[in-house]
Amino acid sequence: MPNLGPTELIIIAVVLILLFGAKKLPDAARSLGRSMRIFKSEVREMQNDGQPQPQPPAIEQQGYQHPQPIQEPERNPNQQQH
């Protein structure tokens, strides 16, 4: 691929603005970015096809303890509530 200098990049930018208009360029760039993101994820999925997916260990095996319910402190009926 030939090296593009600043002059060539400016000419390409001007041609794009003339062809598509300044209002549509941000939308076109956004959709191109979304398409590239989807393409990358699909390529990654194709590379992972056929390979077993690692299963996360169960919570019980990690020594997880279920939280205990919070008990409210006992109140003396003679005390005033704030």
N, C-alpha and C positions, 0 to 999 in steps of 0.2 A: 504494500500500500504506500503510495507516495506521501511524503511529508507535506502537510498543509500548513502554510504560514498564516500569519494574521490577516494578510490581504485576502487570501482565498477564503478564509472563514468569514470575513466581513461580507464578501460577495455572496457566499452561500446564504448568510443570514438575511441579506437584502432580498435575494430571490425568494426565500421562504416567506418573508413578510409580504412581498408583492403577490405571491401565489395564494397564500392562505388568509392573509389579513391579520392584523395585530390582535383582533378579538378572538380568533379561533386558535391561535398558537398555544396559549396556556392549556386549553382543553385538550388539544392534540398531544401535548407533552404529558399531561396527566394520564391520558388513556394509554400512551406508549409505556409509561412507568408501570401502570397496572398490568399491562400485557406482559412486560418483562418479568414482573413478580410472579405471575401465574406460570409463565414458561419455566422459570427457575424451579418453582415448586414441583412442576410436573417432571422435569428432568431429575430432580432429587428422588421423586417417587419411583421413577423408572429404574434408577440405580439401586434402590432398596428393594425392588421386586425380587421375590425368591429368597430373600434373606430373612431369617426369623427375627421378629421384632422382640426386643428384650421386654420382659414383663416386669412391671414395678413390683417390688415386694409388698406383701399384704401389710396393712397397718399393724395387725396383731403380732406379726413376726418382728417388728421393729421395737417391741417393748412399749408400745403406746398405751398409756393409761387414760381411760375415759375421765373427763373432768367430773369432779364431785359437785353436786348442787350446792350453791351458796346458801348457808343457813343465816337467817337474820338473828341478830343478838336478842336475847330475852330482854323485855322491857318491864320495868317496875310500873305497875298501874298507877302508883302515886306520883311518878315523875311527869312533868309537863312535857308535851310534845312541842317541838319548835317548828 
